Each structure stands twice: as C-alpha cells, then as structure tokens.
Amino acid sequence: FSSLQIFGVWLARRYRNTKDPRSNPGAFL
C-alpha cells in the first residue's frame, strides 16, 4: 500500500466529509 494511495483515499474522504456537515473532517485522522 503506497503512501500516495493512502493520501488519495484520505483526500477523497476528507472532501466527502466536507460536503457532509454532520461529519467531522478531522475525525478520519
């Protein structure tokens, strides 16, 4: 599992959480 792949998943998840107000963007970390 490359770090770039992890960063891509984190970025997509953070972007999705930003569009969802009930989710905390910092909760993934």
QUISULVEN-V30901 format. One record per helix or strand. SS is the DSSP state (alpha for helix, beta for strand). FROM is the first residue (numbers start at 0). LEN is the number of residues. Records with the same first field share a line. If there is no record, write none. Layout:
SS = FROM-LEN + FROM-LEN
This chain:
alpha = 2-17 + 24-3
